[in-house]
Amino acid sequence: QVQLVESGGGLVQAGGSLRLSCVASGSIFSAMGWYRQAPGKQRELVATITSGGSTNYADSVKGRCTILRDNAKNTVYLQMNSQKPEDTAIYYCRARRRCGGNDYWGQGTQVTVSS
């Protein structure tokens, strides 16, 4: 059974930093990534990383966020610096299973950036 468990969200002041973690279990995964959904908005990509370490970032977070992955631990991290109020959202981890290509989502973790 595939499970994704996120942690690390919380309240931070503008300009501060947070580090999100997502531990995946139950399979071997190819791409993993982070998405976010703000109130009243659609879910959007934040950053993705392949098992080989290739990364992709949304323009809105480039230069402020870094996605990292520990394949041995099936864990993906999102280091977020210079946080802005517009970064406030629920952040979701996504993992694509290597065999079959199914996507799985975590339950989400709230990030709130105060001005």
BELURHU-V905859 format. One record per backbone hydrogen bond with DSSP energy under -0.5 kcal/mol. NH is the residue of the N-H (numbers start at 1). CO is the residue of the C=O. Records with the same first field share a line. If there is no record, write none. Layout:
NH = CO + CO
This chain:
3 = 25
5 = 23
6 = 4
7 = 21
10 = 110
12 = 112
14 = 114
15 = 83
16 = 13
18 = 80
20 = 78
21 = 7
22 = 76
23 = 5
24 = 22 + 74
25 = 3
30 = 96
32 = 49
33 = 94
34 = 47
35 = 92
36 = 44
37 = 90
41 = 38
44 = 36
46 = 34
47 = 34
48 = 56
49 = 32
50 = 54
53 = 50
56 = 48
58 = 46
61 = 58
62 = 58
64 = 61
65 = 61
66 = 79
68 = 77
70 = 75
71 = 69
73 = 70
74 = 70 + 71
75 = 70
76 = 22
77 = 68
78 = 20
79 = 66
80 = 18 + 78
81 = 64 + 79
82 = 15
83 = 16
87 = 84
88 = 85
89 = 111
90 = 37
91 = 89 + 109
92 = 35
94 = 33
95 = 104
96 = 31
97 = 95 + 102
98 = 28
100 = 98
101 = 97
104 = 95
106 = 93
107 = 4
109 = 91
111 = 89
112 = 10
114 = 12 + 112
